[in-house]
Amino acid sequence: MFAVAAPGAGKLSSGTATLPGGDAALFVVSAVRPGSLTSPEAAAGLSGTAQQAAMQSALGEFSAYVTEIERNSKVTRNRKLFE
């Protein structure tokens, strides 16, 4: 989670957060809407948002892994597999 003061009218608020894997994240908040995390709409959206974030993180980690393998190894692709 992260916390930052609500931005004033026409202003932005920014901050940093440390992600579970130790990476840093920079964020900017342009507006705040009052609400509750216990509302049905918020609860329904949280699961999908969390799943989407996890998928994006996994894709980024896998991409970095493949890039590192290609950088440190000789990789030969079988072109017939991609036809």
Secondary structure, 3 states (H helix, E strand, C coil): CCCCCCCCCCCCEEEEEECCCCCEEEEEECCCCCCCCCCHHHHHHHHHHHHHHHHHHHHHHHHHHHHHHHHHCCCCCCHHHHC
